[in-house]
Each structure stands twice: as structure tokens, then as C-alpha cells.
Amino acid sequence: MTSIASVTLEVADPTAAAQFYQDAFGLDSSTLRLRAGETPTDGFRGFTLALTVSQPADVDGFFASALAAGATQLKPAAKSLWGYGGVLRAPDGTIWKIATSSKKDSGPATRTIDETVLLLGVEDVKASKQFYVEQGLSTGKSFGGKYAEFKADDSSPVKLALYKRRGLAKDLGVDAEGSGSHRIVLGSTGAAFTDPDGFAWEAAA
């Protein structure tokens, strides 16, 4: 089974980005890799990284530390039909969503991340899902042409999911238009490839 072996963000200043992610979310290179890259990019990069936590207090805690470390708020943390969460943009331009399905706290806030999900915004969910199946990924939950996710093995740093590009942009509170580099490269346990929406995968070292 092919799965994600690594997630690498291309940033202007890897040292500053590493400090931000450590201060904001407690993330290190075991979850997120960084490398220097200034390939032109404009507007929505077509993806978000989402941190799933257990309760609203945890969302608020990560929100506060991210803002203090230099993040910009795109959507304030708030209750919704599905739970509680908000959206931030890191100083390097990457959009992060922090959310929980719970609407009430069950205890003191923690710095525990239950799951990290990479949501790719794609033009055609069904076609992209089929493409990834042909690359050796195994599907998990799927909701027609709106959403699909893939199974990850125990060594995968994140779970991969697909969402309609315009729907994802709307959920994040940004304009769907964008061009140039995605500024993200995924490490594959299989061969290198590029998907229909231009997201690059490289064979893991």
C-alpha cells in the first residue's frame, strides 16, 4: 500500500518556519519537514493542513500560541454545526485549520494533537480519487464527488484527504483563485508522481 511518508513545505526561511511551528503547534520534523524554496506562487495554494484536537479549550490554546508566534487569523475559532474550530495562516503562507467535533470541554486544555490531516483541494474528487487508487493508495471514507480520504499506515505523519477546491477555499475563508507553486511536496512510500492538480510526490529517501 502506498501512503504518505513525509510532508515538506517549501518556505523562504526554514529556520524561522521551524521556530514558528515549534512555538505554535509543537510540531517538529517528524511531522513536518521544511526546505528552502521561493518558487513563484500567488493566491490560494490549494491545500490546508488541519489539526484535530479533543475539545474547544485545545483549539483556543493552539490558536493563542500560533497568533503569538506570528500567525494571521483567517477565521476566528467559533462553534458550528460540526463542532468548534478556526483557521490561521502561518507566516510562510500555509493555511492551517484547528478543529474539534466536540462543542464542550471535558477537562483542562492540553497540547495534544489527535490527528493531522492534509486536505488537497482538487477540481474533480472522483477523478483524483481514482488516480490515487491507481498509485496504490487505499481509500477510507468517501462521500461521492465532494470528499474522499485515504488510509494511512502507522508510520504516516498525516492522513490524506481530497475536497473540492472551491469548497475547501470557502471553508477556509479565502478566494479559490491561485496560481504558481503549491509550495508543498509529499513523500511517497512508492514511486514519484504528480497528481492531476499538480501536487508533486517524490519517492521517500
C-alpha positions in Angstrom: 0.0 0.0 0.0 1.3 3.4 -0.9 0.9 6.2 1.7 2.4 9.5 2.8 5.9 9.1 4.2 6.6 12.8 4.7 5.1 16.3 4.1 7.6 19.0 3.1 6.7 22.7 2.9 8.8 24.9 0.7 9.5 28.2 2.6 11.6 31.3 2.2 13.3 30.8 5.7 13.3 27.2 7.0 14.9 28.3 10.3 12.2 30.8 11.1 9.4 28.5 9.9 10.8 25.7 12.1 10.7 28.0 15.1 7.1 29.1 14.3 5.8 25.5 14.0 7.5 24.5 17.3 6.2 27.5 19.2 2.7 27.5 17.6 1.8 23.8 17.5 4.8 21.9 19.0 5.5 20.3 15.6 8.9 19.1 14.6 10.5 17.3 11.6 8.8 14.0 12.5 5.5 15.5 11.3 6.5 18.4 9.1 9.6 18.9 7.0 10.8 22.3 5.7 13.1 23.2 2.9 14.2 26.5 1.2 12.1 27.4 -1.8 10.8 30.6 -3.4 9.1 29.2 -6.5 6.5 31.9 -7.5 3.1 31.4 -6.0 0.0 33.6 -5.9 -3.3 33.3 -4.1 -4.8 30.0 -2.7 -2.2 27.2 -2.8 -4.9 24.6 -3.0 -4.4 22.8 0.3 -4.7 23.1 4.1 -3.2 21.2 7.0 -5.7 20.5 9.7 -5.1 19.7 13.3 -7.8 17.7 15.0 -8.0 18.0 18.8 -10.3 16.8 21.6 -12.1 19.9 22.8 -12.6 23.7 22.3 -10.1 24.6 25.0 -7.4 22.8 23.0 -8.4 24.7 19.8 -8.2 28.0 21.8 -4.8 27.1 23.2 -3.2 26.3 19.8 -4.9 29.4 18.3 -3.4 31.6 21.0 0.1 30.2 20.7 0.0 30.4 16.8 -1.1 34.1 16.9 1.6 34.9 19.5 4.2 33.2 17.2 3.1 35.4 14.2 0.2 33.7 12.5 -2.7 35.6 10.9 -6.3 34.8 11.7 -8.5 34.0 8.7 -11.5 32.7 10.6 -11.9 33.1 14.4 -12.4 30.0 16.4 -16.2 29.5 16.9 -18.9 26.9 17.2 -20.5 25.5 14.1 -22.9 22.7 13.2 -20.0 20.2 13.2 -18.1 21.3 16.3 -15.7 24.1 17.1 -12.7 25.5 15.1 -10.9 28.2 13.3 -8.4 29.0 10.5 -5.0 30.6 10.6 -2.3 31.5 8.0 1.3 30.8 9.1 4.0 33.4 8.3 5.2 31.2 5.4 1.7 31.4 3.9 0.5 27.9 4.7 -3.1 27.7 5.9 -3.9 25.7 9.0 -7.3 24.7 10.4 -7.6 23.7 14.0 -10.8 22.0 15.0 -12.7 19.6 17.2 -16.0 17.8 16.8 -16.8 18.5 20.5 -18.7 21.6 21.4 -17.9 21.4 25.2 -14.8 21.0 27.2 -14.3 17.8 29.2 -11.2 18.9 31.1 -8.3 21.3 31.2 -6.7 22.3 27.9 -3.9 20.1 26.6 -1.3 20.5 23.8 -2.3 17.1 22.4 -3.0 16.8 18.6 -5.2 13.8 17.9 -4.7 13.7 14.2 -3.1 15.8 11.4 -4.9 15.8 8.1 -3.7 17.2 4.7 -6.7 18.3 2.7 -5.9 18.8 -1.0 -8.3 21.0 -2.9 -9.0 19.3 -6.3 -11.2 20.1 -9.3 -12.7 16.6 -9.6 -12.8 14.5 -6.4 -13.9 11.3 -8.2 -11.2 11.5 -10.8 -8.4 12.4 -8.3 -9.6 9.6 -6.0 -9.3 7.1 -8.9 -5.9 8.5 -9.8 -4.6 7.9 -6.2 -6.1 4.4 -6.1 -4.1 3.6 -9.3 -1.0 4.9 -7.5 -1.5 2.3 -4.7 -3.4 4.3 -2.0 -6.3 2.7 -0.3 -9.5 4.6 0.2 -11.2 5.2 3.5 -14.3 7.4 3.9 -15.8 8.7 0.7 -18.8 11.0 0.0 -19.4 10.9 -3.7 -17.8 13.8 -5.6 -17.4 16.0 -2.5 -14.8 14.3 -0.3 -12.6 11.3 -0.1 -9.9 10.2 2.3 -7.2 7.5 2.2 -6.0 5.0 4.8 -2.6 5.7 6.4 -0.2 3.3 7.9 1.1 3.8 11.4 4.3 5.5 10.2 2.4 8.2 8.1 2.7 11.6 9.7 -0.6 12.8 8.3 -3.8 11.5 6.8 -4.6 12.4 3.2 -8.0 13.6 2.1 -9.5 15.3 -1.1 -12.0 18.1 -1.1 -13.5 20.2 -3.9 -11.1 23.1 -4.4 -13.8 25.8 -4.3 -15.5 24.2 -1.3 -12.2 24.0 0.6 -11.4 27.6 -0.1 -14.9 28.7 1.1 -14.5 26.6 4.3 -11.1 28.3 4.9 -12.5 31.8 4.2 -10.2 32.6 1.2 -10.7 33.2 -2.5 -10.3 30.0 -4.6 -8.2 31.6 -7.2 -4.5 30.9 -7.2 -1.6 30.1 -9.5 2.0 29.0 -9.4 3.6 26.6 -7.0 1.6 24.7 -4.3 4.8 25.0 -2.2 4.3 21.5 -0.8 5.9 18.2 -1.7 4.7 14.8 -0.4 7.0 11.9 0.2 5.6 8.6 -1.2 6.3 5.1 0.1 6.0 4.2 -3.6 7.2 5.9 -6.8 7.3 9.6 -7.6 4.4 11.1 -9.4 2.4 14.3 -9.9 -1.4 14.3 -9.5 -4.0 15.8 -11.8 -4.0 19.1 -9.8 -0.2 19.5 -9.9 0.6 18.2 -6.3 4.1 16.6 -6.5 5.0 13.4 -4.8 8.6 12.3 -4.5 10.0 8.8 -3.6 10.8 8.9 0.1 14.5 8.6 1.0 
